[in-house]
Amino acid sequence: MATPTARYVSRCLASIKEHNAAINAMTHLAPASQLVASADEAGERWKQGRQRSALDGFPIAIKANICTTDLPTTCGSKMLERFTSPFDATVVSLLRKSGALIVGKTNMDEFGMGSANLHSVHGPTYNPLSAGSANDRSTAVVAGGSSGGSAAAVASGMCFAALGSDTGGSVRTPAAYTGVIGFKPSYGRLSRFGLVAYASSLDTIGILARDVDAVRTVYEILAQPDQNDPTSLAHSTSKPSHGRRFSSGNLTGLRVGVPQEYHVENLHPAVLAAWSAAAARLSELGATVVPISLPSTRHALPAYYVIAPAEASSNLAKYDGIRYGHRSSDPPEKGAPLYSATRTEAFGAEVVRRIMLGTFVLQASSYTSYYQQAQKLRRLVQRDFDRVFRLLNPLHPTPTLHDSVASGADEATRVDILLTPSATSPAPRAADLAAKTRAAPVAECLADVMTVPASLAGLPALALPFGEPAQGGLPVGVQLLGQFGDDETVLEVADLLIQRHTAAGANSF
């Protein structure tokens, strides 16, 4: 007789068989017989009270840019489509140690460069809520990117939870579009060892699941310091400051800030309604909701799209056809080196575009005007957040005189958490967005406007579905942001918010 964990795994495998052809969420799968056998073994451990962790026997999907020894790590690119890592990423090792089952690898925008999962050597990932059919994609909407495969896998029941990576919103945007929970922890809280780098000062491994408890379960297993990752934080630096403050379900004493700069011109009416409804629900739960200002937010998106491509141009320089990845079999043109032919052949158009942009801003003639200015703007964005949070940032806990004067605020006006939209609109139609991107590549980048500020500051941020669905039944939602290292408060408030929202009868997707 199959154990409960084996039955759960069988349901996930059945969902993959039924839906993956239309959604294209999973690119590589572990052998089904191996998964069921491992789930049976985990079930026996649960019966005997010897389970390895709360994840023992549960299937987890892994984004294609996170290294695994038994499944290819393609990064959605022709450059690495046959690459299998000789080692597991630290987060994968921790999952295996906990008894979790790696069900497969998920589709993604090539090297994480995209907001819609339209740029992959494996083809686009479509939103399971409106994927159309393999023969008719006229109504299909995007799953979001770059972790669209992970989000779609969770939303369609292919796994218990999934890992993604979030550089400028690549976990939170897909979560918003597919109606699941997407959590980006504080930068450095989860080890990046074994995550193929896109922009090293921004890359963060994130977690997607259907409820906050599942996200927290995965997070608590993975949030371990790692000596293999120089950006990994010791527990003392990123230790949650509040713990379980609101176990009674009452948010009295919590101050929630609503940043006025997030009310952008193109904000969809359904998103605006969800944002207002979430603020009202937090107030009903006892929180004090106040307007706040983050004036440097308007600089976040252009600063990000200078910094991230600059780091990408450096990180991806190793893929030259000699040291790593694909090698062109065509004879190079006269005077052209092998690496030129290889990179032209193996990188997709979006990756080429960002590498070229990053290389340009790092040139001696451009560095001061672009890259250096973008880093200054990044610091302004970080200072804005530090000014409004009641909790001091543990990375620089003593505010400068400039920060204190410029804040114009005392302790009574500061907040514990921020509430913003998670995306400017519901998921757009894939064909419409592809056409816009061909005409103006910057169109896709604008989808990151709600998520990039938290990435620049390294803050914990969580996207969750909230409010009534938009026309066509597509989900909308909100985002919660906390001070650096205060991940637990973000998780706790999100859990209360979505529980009360579901209890009120709204569709939680």
N, C-alpha and C positions, 0 to 999 in steps of 0.2 A: 504494500500500500504506500502510495506516495506521501511524503511528509508535506506539511504546510508550505515550507520554503520551496520544495520541488514543484508544488502546484502553482505557486506564485511565479516561479521562473518559467514554467510551461505556459502560463497566461501571457507573459511578456514575449516569449518566443512566438506564440500564436499571433500576437499583435504585430510583431515584426513581419511575419509571413503575410498577414492580411493587408498591412498598410504601407510597408516600406517601398514597394514598387511605385506607389503614387507620391509618397512624401519625399523619398530619397534622404532619409535622416541618417541611416547607418551605412557606412561604407565597407566595413569588414566585421565579421562576426566570429565569436569563439564557437567551437563545435558544440552543437546542441546537446549531444549525449554527455559530453564532459560537464556542461553546466548543470544538467539535471542530476548527474551523479554527485557533483559537488554540493548541490543544494540538498540532496538526500542526506549526505554526511553532516551537513550543518543542522538539518532537522533533528538528527539523532543527538547532536550535541545539545540542542535546545531542550529536548526531552529529558536529558540527563542533568540539566542545569550547568553544562560546561561550555556554553556558548562563548565564543571569543570576544564578542562585542554585540552591541545592539544592531550591527549591520551584518552579522554572521548569516550567510546564505542569501543575502539580498543582491539583486543584479544592478550593477552600476555601469553606465556608459561613459566612455572617455573620449574627449575631443581629439581630433586627429593631429594636433600639435603637441600632445603630451606623450612622452615616450613610454612604450611598452615593449617587452621582449618577445611577446608571442603574437602580436598583431602589428601591421605596418603603421608607421607614423608618417603619413604623407603630407601633412599640412595643407591638404587640398591642392597640391601642386604637382605638375609634371616633374619638377626638379627632384622631388622625393617620393614619387609614386611607388617605387620598389624598395624603399628604405624601411628596415626593421631595426630598432635600436638594440644595442648589446646590453642595455641596462634599463631598468624601470625608473621612471620619475619617482621622486620621494613620495609624492601623494599617492601614486599607484602602489608603491611598496607598503605604505601604511594601510591602504584599503585591503590589500591581499592579507596582511598580517591580521587585520580585523575580521577576516573571514568573508568579506564582500567578494562577489563574483564579477569579474570584468566581462560583461556581456558582449562588448564590441566597441568599435571606434566610430565616431560620428563625423558627419560632413561639416565643412566649414569654408568660409571665404579663404582664398589662397593666402597663407601665412598670416591670417587674421586681418587682412586688409579689405574691409567691406562692412556694410551695415545691413545687408539684405540677404546674404548667402547666395548671391548670384554669380560669384567669381570662384568657381571650384573646378578642378580637373575632373571631378566626379559628377559634374552637373549641378544645377541649383537644388536647394532644399525648399520645399513648399510647405506652407502653413497647414497643419492637419485640420484646422477649422474650415478651410476652404482651399483645398488642393487641386480641385478639378480632377481630371483623369489623365492618364499617360497620353491619350490621344487628343485631349482638348484642355488646354491650359488657359483658355480665354478668361475664366473667372478666378484663376488661382491667385492667391495673395502670398506675399513673402513671409518667411518665418523669422526674418531679422538676422543680423549677422554681428560678429562673424561666427558666433556659437549657435547658429540656426539649427544644425543637426542635433545638438544636445537638447535644445528647447523642444524641438519637434518630437524627439524620442520620448521625452518626459510627458508631453501633452497627449501623445497617442498611446501611452501605456506600455511602451517598449522596455522600460526600466523603472526601478524604484527612484533613482536620482541619476544625475549626470554631472560630470565635471566639464567646465568650459574655461575659457580665458577671457579676461576683460582688460583691454588696454584703454579704450575710450568709451566703453558702454557695450562691449560685445557679449556680455552675459545679460545685462539688464534690458537692452532693446529687444532681443529675441523673447525674453520672458514677458515683456509688455505686449508683444505682438501675438504670442501664443496663449496667454492667460495662465502662466505658471509663475512660481516664485523664482526670482533670480537674485542671488546674493554675491556681491563683490566685497570680500573682507578688507580690512585695512591693509595697505601695501606692506608686504613682508610678513604678514601673519601666517600665510600658507607658503610653504617652500616652493620656489620656482625651479629648483634643480630638476632637469628633465623636461622643462617646458621650452620648446623651441622659441628662441627670442624673436620678437618683432621690435618692440621699443622697451628696452630694459628698465628704464626708470618709471615705466607705467604699467607694464605687464603684471597682471594679478590673476591667479587661478581662482575661479568662482564656482558656485554650486547652484544647480537648478533642480527643483523638485516641485511636487504638487502641493505641498503644505510646509509651513515653517518648521514644524517638528522634525520633518525629514531633513531639511536643510541644516538645522542645528545638530542633528545626530551625526551627519557627515562632517560638519565643521569641527565639532569637538574631537573627532578622531584625527582630523588632518592638521589641526592648529598646534603644531609642535615645532620648536626651534630645530634648525637643520644646519649643521656645520658645513655642509656642501654648498649652501647658498649664502653668499656674502651679504645679501640683503635681508636674510631671515632675522626676525627680531626675537630677542630673548623674552621669556614670559614677563619679566619685570618691566620691560618697556611697553609691551602691548597688553598688559593685564587688564581685563575688563574692570572698570572703576566702580560700577554699581551692583553687578551681580543681578540676582532676581529681585528687583525692587518692587515689582507690581504683581506678585503672585496672587493677590486678592482680586485682581481684575480691575482695580481702581487706579487711575492715572493721576490722582491728586498729587500735586507737587511737580509734575512734569511740565516743562515749558516747551511749546512747539513753535518754531519759527516758520513763517510762510514768506519766502523771498519774493519780493515784488518783481524782480528782474526776470523771473521765470514765466511771467505772463507775457509771452511773446506774441507777435502779431498773427502768426499763422496757427495758433493753438486751436485745435478742433473743439467744437462746442461740447461733444461728449466727454472729452478729456477735461475741459474746464469744469463741467458738472461733476465729474468724479473727484476732482481736486477739492471742490467746495464741499462735497458730501463727506469726504474723508476728514476734512478739517472739522466739520460739524460733529462727526462721530467721535473724534478724539476729544472734543469739548464735552460731549455727553458722558464720556468715560472719566471726566474729571480733570483733563489736561487744560492748561491755559494756552490758548492759541493766539499768537501775536504776529503782526506784520514786521518783517525785518528787511534790511537792504544789503545786497551784495553787489556793490557797484562795478566791481571788476569782472563780474560774470560775463559781460558782453565781449570781453577780450579772450575768453577761454577757448572758444572754438578755433579762431585763427592761430592762437599760440600752440594749441595741440597739433594742428596740421602743419606746423613748422617743426616742432620738436619730434613728433612721432616719425615722420619720414626721414628726418636726419638720423635718428638712431637706427631706423630700418636700413638705410643705405650702408651703415657701418656693419650691422649684424649680418646682413645678407651678402656681404662682400666675399665671404668664405665659399659661397656656391659658385665655383668658377670652372667646373668640369674637371678639375685636377684633384682637389682635396676632398670635396663633398658633392654628393648629389649626382644628378644626370650629367652625362657627357655627350655632346653632339657627335654623331657618326658621320656627318657631312664634312667633306674637306673644307677647311676655312678658306675664305676668299684671299686673294693675294694681299699680303700685308696685314691681314686681320688675324689676331690671336685666337687660339682655341676658346678662351673664356668668353670672348665676344659672341661667337657663334652659339656657344652653349647657353648663355644667359638670354640671348634673343629668342632662342628656340624654346627654352624651358619655363620662363617666367610669363605669366599672363599680363594682359594689358594694364590692369589696375596696379599690380606690383611694379611693373616697369615705370608707370607714372609716378608712383611714390618714391621709388629709388632715385629717379631723375630729379624730383623735387628736393629730396633730402640731400643729394649730392650737390645740387646748386646752392642750397642755403649754407652748406658747410665750406664752400669755397672761400678763400681768403678775401676775395672782393665782396662777398655777400654775408660773411659770418657776423660782422658787427651789426649790419642793418637788419638781419632777419633772425638768425639763431639766438644771438645774444639778447635781442629785444624780446623775443618770445620767452626766454628764460626769466627775464625781468617781469613780464606779464604773469608768468606762472607764479612767481613769488607774491605778486599782488593778489592773485586769486586765493592763494594759501592764507595770506594775512586776513583777507575778508572773512574767511571761515573762522579763523582763530579769534577774531574780534567779536563774533556773535555767539560763540559757544561759551557756556558757563564753565565747562571743564577745560583746563589748560591742556595744550598739546604736549604730550610727554617728550616729544622730540626737541621742542624748544619751549620749556615751561615758563620761562621768565619773559614776559612781554617787553619789547623795547619801548623807550619813551615815545617813539614815533607811533607805535601800535596803540599805546594807551591814549595818546592825545587824539589820534585820528579816529579811534573808535567812537568817541563822543558818547560812550555808554558806561553805566555802572553795572554792578553785579545784578541788580534787580531787573535790568532789561535784557540780559543775556538768556540764551535758550539751551535746552538739552539735546534737541533733535530738530531736524528740518524736514518739512513736507513739501514736495514738488511733484509735478507730473513726471511720469517715467518715459513718456514719448510725446511728441507734439500731436500725434494722430493715431488712429488704429492702423493696422498693417495695410500698406498700399498694395494695389494689384501689381503682380510681378511684371506684366507686360508694360504697364504704364511707367513704372519706375525704371525699367530697362531702357525704354525710349527716352525718358528724361535724362538718364545718365549718359546715354550715347550723345545726346545733344549738348549736355553740360555736365561733365563729370562731378562738379561740385554739388549737384543736386542730392546725391546719395550721402554726401558728408554732412548735410544739414540735419540728417536724422539724429546725429549725436549731440545736438545742442543741449539736451536735458541731462546727459550723462557725463559729458567731458569734464565739467568743473570738479566733480568729486574725484575723478581719475587724476587730474593734475595735482590735487592736494593729497592724494593717497588715502582718502576717507572711506570708511565702511558705508556701503550704500545697498539698498535692497528695493527691488521692483516687485510689486504685487498687484494682482487684479483687484479692481474696486469700481463700484458704480455700475450703472446700467450699460449694457453693450451698445455699441454704435449701430447704425443702420447696417443690416446684413449680418448681425449677430456677432461681430468681431469685438474682442475684449478691449477695454481701456483700463488704465490703472494709475497708480501713484508710486512715488519713490520716497523712501525714508533715508536720510543721511545723518550720520553721527560724527562726533569728534574722533580724531585719530585714536585708535586703540579701544574705542568704546563700542565694540561690535555687539556685545551682549545686549545693550540697551536697544540697539536697532532691531535685533532679532525679537526681543521681548515685546516691544511696542508693535512690531509688525504682526506678531502672533495674536495679540489682543485685538488689533484692528481687523484682521481678516476673520477671526472667529466671530466677532460681533457682527461683521458684515454678512457672513454666511448665515448666522442665526436670524438675522433680520429678513432673510428670504431672498436676498439678491443672488444672482448667478455667480458662483465662484469659479466657474470653468474647471 
